[in-house]
Amino acid sequence: MSRILIIEDEKEIAELERDYLEVNDFEVVIESKGNTGLARALEEKFDLMILDLMLPGIDGFEICRKIRETQNIPILMVSAKKDDVDKIRGLGLGADDYITKPFSPSELVARVKAHLKRYKRLVESGTEKRKSVVEIRGIKIDKDSRQVFVEGVEKTLTAKEFDTLAFLAQHPNRVFTKEELFEEIWGMEAYGDVATVAVYIKKIREKIETNSSNPKIIETIWGVGYRFKV
């Protein structure tokens, strides 16, 4: 049974999320404050986290940043804010998804299932069909240890950044649309925002390109998508 941590200060919302998830056979723990939620997330094992943005004590952005220092579990960020800047910031800090209130509880459950399924498949089968190390254009991607080195210097990537880079590097010179990348990495064709892909490509470029504003490795093919050029 997958174990889920909800960090949400609105009691009614947290309990509604819990009830829908428990009906679908998830074990759910609720924390209403940012500091206690972060402490529990770091001390106990969870398979996924549903994280509200505005929390007493420590906000969701800081919690996400702290969690990503040590863990790669899926993080679904929830907020009443509809501004793109908050979504971009949350995804940039390593959140896997961003859901705007109000939302359908059944949609939340669908997203949770999709993230858990995708994460489990990537973890369990990541190296069975391909070489465990990809070396290309001065970039070394070790899929066993999930490490990336650029010209011998290790770069820290979030889970989704790593998965996106590894996938593109394994298919050099092939162009993928945003929709294809979203389906491959996030596995949620019906429930996601493909604009997420552009956010992650931008973050990856900042870490592997000499000049991220003039990328030479991950190219944008205007009107189509992206490719890892060799």
GUZA-778885 format. One record per residue: residue in three letters; x, y, z of N, C-alpha, C, O, CB in turn. Coordinates in steps of 0.2 Angstrom, whole numbers, plus 5000, padded with zeros to 4 digits. Glycine has a CB too. Example, Ala and Ser with C-alpha at 12.3 -4.5 7.8 and 13.67 -1.06 7.14 Angstrom:
ALA506649725039506249785039506649845039507149835042505749785045SER506449895035506849955036506450005039506750065040507049975029
***
This chain:
MET500449945000500050005000500450065000500950075004499550005006SER500350114995500750174995500550225000499950225002500650204988ARG501050255003500950295009501050375006501550385003501450285014ILE500550415008500550485005500550535011500150525016499950495001LEU500950585010500950635015500550695012500750725007501650655018ILE500050725016499750785014499950835019499850835025498950775014ILE500250895016500350955020499851005018500051035013501150975020GLU499351015022498851065020498551095027498351055031498251025016ASP498451165027498251195033497451205033497151215038498551265034GLU497151195027496451195027496151125029496151085024496151225020LYS495851115035495651055037495151015032495250955031495351065044GLU494651055030494151025026494450995019494250945017493651075024ILE494951035016495251015010495650955011495650905008495651065007ALA496050955017496450895018496050835020496250775017496950915025GLU495550835023495150785025494750755019494750695018494650795030LEU494550795014494250775008494750735004494650685001493950835004GLU495350765003495950734999496050665003496150614999496550774999ARG496050665009496250595013495650545011495850485010496250615020ASP495050565012494450525011494450485004494450425003493850555012TYR494650534999494650504992495250454991495150404987494650564987LEU495750474994496350434993496350364997496550314994497050474995GLU496050365003495950305007495450265003495550195004495750325014VAL494950285000494450244996494850204991494650154989493850284994ASN495350234988495750204983496350164986496850154982495950264978ASP496350154992496850104995497550134996498050104996496850044991PHE497550204997498150234999498150245007497650255010498250304996GLU498750245010498850265017498950335017499450355014499350215021VAL498650375021498650445021498850475028498550455033498050475018VAL499350515028499550555034499450635033499650655027500250545036ILE499150665037499050735036499450775041499450765047498250755037GLU499750835039500050885043499850945041499750965035500850875043SER499650995046499351055045499851115045499651175043498851075049LYS500451105047500951155047501551145043501751085043501151175055GLY501851195041502451185036503051155040503351105037502651245033ASN503251175046503751145050503751075052504151035051503951195056THR503151055054502950985056502950945050503150885051502350985061GLY502650965045502550925039503250915036503450855034502150965034LEU503750965036504350955033504750905038505150855035504751015033ALA504750905044505050865049504850795048505250745047504950885056ARG504150785047503950715046504150685039504250625038503150715046ALA504150725034504350705027505050685027505250635024504250765022LEU505450715031506150695031506350635036506850605035506650755034GLU505850625041506050575046505650505044505950455046505750595052GLU505150505040504750445038504750435031504950475027504050455041LYS504550375029504550355022503850365019503450335021504850285021PHE503850405014503250415010503350405003503950415000502950485011ASP502850384999502950374992502750434988502950434982502450314990LEU502350474990502150534987501950594992501750574997501550524982MET502050654990501850704994501350754991501450774985502450744997ILE500850774994500350824991500450884996500350885002499550804992LEU500750944993501050994996500651064995500651084989501751004995ASP500351095000500051154999500551214998501051205002499551175005LEU500451264995500951314994500951365000501551375002500751354988MET500351385002500351435008500251395014499651375015499851495006LEU500751395018500751355025500951405030501451445029501051295024PRO500751395037501051425042501651395044501751335044500551425048GLY502151435046502851415048503351415042503751455042502751345050ILE503251365038503751365032503251355026502851315026504251305032ASP503351395020502951385014503151325010503651295011502951445010GLY502651305005502751255001503351254997503651204995502151244997PHE503551314995504151314991504751294995505251254992504251394988GLU504851315001505451295005505451225007505951195007505451345011ILE504851195008504751125009505051085003505351035004504051105011CYS504751104997504951074991505751074990506051024989504651104985ARG506051134991506751134990507151094995507651054993506951214992LYS506851085001507251045007507150975005507650935006506951065013ILE506550955003506450885001506850864995507150804995505750875000ARG506950904990507350884984508050884986508450854981507150934979GLU508350904991509050894993509150824994509750804994509150934999THR508650784996508850714998508350664995508550604995508750705006GLN507750684993507250634990507050654983507050704981506650634995ASN506850594980506550604973505850584972505550574967506950564968ILE505450574978504750554978504350604974504550664974504550544985PRO503850584971503450634967503150684972502850664978502850604964ILE503150754970502850804974502250834970502450864965503350854977LEU501650834972501150874969500950934973500750934979500450824969MET501150994970501051054973500351084972500051084967501551114971VAL499951104978499251124977499251204979499551214984498851084981SER498851244976498851314978498151344975497951324969499451354975ALA497951394978497351434976497651484971497251514967497051464981LYS498351494971498651544966498651524959498851464958499351564968LYS498451564954498351544947498951574943498951564937497751564944ASP499351614946499951644943500451594940500651554943500251694947ASP500651604934501151564930501751564934502151514934501251584923VAL501951624937502551634940502651584946503151554948502651704943ASP502051574950502151524955502151454953502551414956501451534960LYS501851434947501851374945502651354942502851304943501351364939ILE502851404939503551394936504051394942504551354941503751454932ARG503951434947504451424953504351354956504851324958504251484958GLY503751334957503651264960503951214956504351174959502951254961LEU503851214950504151164945504951164945505251114945503851164938GLY505151234945505851244945506251214951506851194951506051314944LEU505851214957506151184963506151114964506351084968505751214969GLY505751084959505751004959505050974960505050914960506250984964ALA504551014960503850984960503750954954503950974949503351044962ASP503350894954503150854948502550884945502450864939503150784950ASP502150914949501450934946501250994950501451004956500950874946TYR500751034947500551094951499751094949499551104944500851164948ILE499351094955498651084954498351154957498551164963498351024957THR497851184954497551244956496951234959496451194956497551294950LYS496851254965496151254969495651304965495851354963496251264976PRO495051284965494751214967494851164962494851184956493951224969PHE494951104964495051044959494550994961494350984966495751024959SER494450944956494050884957494450834961495050814959493850854950PRO494250804967494550754970494750694966495250664967494150734976SER494250684961494450624957495050634952495350594951493850604953GLU495150704950495650714946496350714950496850684948495650794944LEU496250734957496850724961497050654962497650634961496750754968VAL496550614963496750534963497050514957497550474957496050494965ALA496750534951497050514945497750534944498250494942496650534939ARG497950594946498650624945499050584950499650564948498650694947VAL498850564956499250534961499450464958499950444958498850524968LYS498950424956499050364953499550364947499950324946498350334950ALA499450414943499850424937500650434939501050404936499650474932HIS500750474944501350494946501750434949502250414948501350554951LEU501350394954501650334957501750284952502250244953501150314962LYS501350274947501450224942502050234938502550194937500850214937ARG502150304936502750324932503350314936503850294934502550394930TYR503350334942503950334947504150264948504750254947503750374953LYS503650224949503850154950504150124944504650084945503250114953ARG503850134939504150104932504850124931505250094929503650124927LEU504950194932505650224930506150194935506750174933505650294931VAL505950184942506450164946506650084945507150064946506150174954GLU506050044944506149974943506449954937506849904936505549944944SER506349994931506549964925507050014921507150004915505949954920GLY507350064925507750114921508350084918508550114913507950164926THR508650034920509250014916509249944913509749914911509850014921GLU508649914913508649844911508649834903508949794900507949814913LYS508449884899508449884892508949924889509149914883507749904889ARG509349964892509850004889510450004893510449984899509550074888LYS511050024891511650034894511550074900511150124900512150064890SER511850064906511750104912512050174912511950214916512050064918VAL512550184907512950244907512850264899513050234895513650234909VAL512650334899512650364892513150414892513150464896511950394890GLU513650414887514150474887514150504880514150464875514850444888ILE513950564880513850604873513950674874513750704879513150584871ARG514350704870514450784870514750804876514650864878513750814868GLY515250764879515550784885515050774891515250794897515750854885ILE514550744890514050734896514050664898513950614893513350764894LYS514050644904514050574906513450564910513350604915514650554910ILE512950524909512350514912512350434915512350394911511750524908ASP512450434921512450364925511750354927511550384932512950364930LYS511450304924510750294926510650244932510150244935510350254920ASP511150214934511150174940511150214946510750214951511750124940SER511650264946511750314952511350374951511250414956512450324953ARG511050384945510650444943511050504944510850554947510050444948GLN511750504942512150564942512250584935512250544930512850544945VAL512450654934512550684928513250724929513350764934512050724926PHE513650714924514350744924514450784917514350754912514950694925VAL514550844918514750884912515450904912515650944916514250954911GLU515850884907516550894907516850874914517350904916516750964905GLY516650814917516950794923516650824929516850804935517650804923VAL516250874928515950914934515250884935514850884931515950984933GLU515150864942514450834943513950894943514050944946514450794949LYS513350884940512850934941512250894944512050844943512650954934THR511950934948511350914952510650924949510550984947511350944959LEU510350874947509750874943509150844948509250794951509750844936THR508550874947507950844950507750784947508050764941507350894951ALA507350744950507150674947506850684939507050644935506650644951LYS506450734938506150744932506650774927506650754921505550784932GLU507050814929507650844925508050784923508250784917508050894929PHE508250744927508650684925508350644920508650624915508850644932ASP507650624922507350584917507250614910507350574905506650564920THR507150674910507050704903507750714899507750694894506850784904LEU508250724903508950734900509150664897509350654892509450754904ALA509050614902509250544900508850514894509150484889509150494906PHE508250534894507750504888508050544881508050504876507050524889LEU508150604881508350644875509050614873509150604867508350714877ALA509450604878510150584876510150514873510650494869510650584882GLN509750474875509650404873509350404866509350344863509250364878HIS509050454864508850464857509050524853508750564851508050464857PRO509750524852510050584849509850604842509650554838510850574849ASN509750664841509550694834508750674833508550694828509950664829ARG508450644837507750634836507350694839507450704845507450564839VAL506850714835506450774838505850744841505450704839506250824832PHE505750764848505150744851504650814853504950864854505350714858THR504050804852503550854853503550864861503650814865502850844850LYS503250924863503150924870502650874873502750844878502850994872GLU502150854869501650804871501950744872501850704876501050804866GLU502450724867502750654867503250654874503250604877503150644861LEU503550704875504050704881503650704887503750674892504450774881PHE503050744887502650744893502350674895502350654900502050794893GLU502150644889501850574890502350524893502250484897501550554884GLU503050534890503550484891503850494898503950444902504150494887ILE503850554901504150574907503650574913503750554918504550634907TRP503050604911502550614916502050564916501750544921502250684916GLY501950534910501450484909500750494911500350454913501650424914MET500550564909499850584911499550624905499450684906499850624918GLU499450594900499250634894498650664895498550724892499150584888ALA498150644899497550674900497450724906496950754906496950614901TYR497950724910497950764916498450814917498450844922497950714922GLY498850824912499450874913499450934909499050944904500050834913ASP499950974910500051034906500751034903501251024906500051104911VAL500651024896501351014892501751074893502351064891501150994885ALA501551134895502051184896502551174902503051204902501651244898THR502351124906502851094911503551074907504051084910502551034915VAL503451044901504051024898504551084896505151074897503850994891ALA504351134894504751194893505051224899505651244899504351254890VAL504751214905505051234911505651194913506251214915504551234917TYR505551124912506151084913506651084908507251074910505851014914ILE506551094902507051104897507451164899508151164898506751104890LYS507151214901507551274903508051264909508551284909507051334905LYS507751224914508151214920508751164918509351174920507751184925ILE508651114913509151074911509751114907510351104909508851014907ARG509451154903509951194899510451234904511051244902509651244894GLU510151264909510551304914511051264917511551294919510051334919LYS510951194917511451154921511951124916512551104918511151104924ILE511851114909512251074905512551114899513051094896511851014902GLU512251174898512451214892512951264894512951294900511851244889THR513451284890513851334891513551404891513651444895514451334885ASN513051414887512651474887511951454886511751434880512851524881SER511551454891510851424891510451464886509851444884510551424898SER510551524885510151574881510251554873509951574869510251644882ASN510851524872511051504865511251424865511751414864511551544862PRO510751384867510851314868511151274861510851284856510251274870LYS511651234863511951194857511851124858511951084853512651214857ILE511651104864511551034865510751014864510650964860511751014872ILE510351044868509651024868509351084864509251144866509251024875GLU509151064857508951124853508151124853507851074854509251104846THR507951184852507251194851507151194843507451234839506951264854ILE506651144841506451144834505751184834505251154835506451074831TRP505751244832505151284832504551254829504651234823505351354829GLY504051254832503451224830503351154830502851124828503351244823VAL503951124833503951044833504051024840503650994844504451014828GLY504651034843504851014849505551024851505851074850504650944850TYR505850974853506550974856506950914853506650854852506650984863ARG507650924853508050864851508750874855508950924856508150854844PHE509050814856509750814859510250804853510250754849509850754864LYS510550864851510950864845511650834846511950854851510950934842VAL511850794841512550764841512850784834513450764833512550694843
***
